[in-house]
Amino acid sequence: MESLSLRYLLLPFSFGSDLLHVKDYNDTELERFIKYGYIKKFEDAIIAKKLGIIFYLLIPLILLLSTL
């Protein structure tokens, strides 16, 4: 993975509201990767996004276990 994928790891989901249909930067980058044929970058970004979601799901679990 490269430094670009760090963005997907730290911010795997969008912060936009449902009222405004503003595309997230990560989503536009994923579309650009597909449009210009950067398949390897697209796959790396998807993997980093999944790992980021797992990371943010593990934080509450770690905090919960540390208070016991």
Summary of the structure (lengths in Angstrom):
residues: 68
radius of gyration: 14.5
end to end distance: 35.6
largest distance: 50.0
contacts: 155
relative contact order: 0.19
helix: 68%
strand: 0%
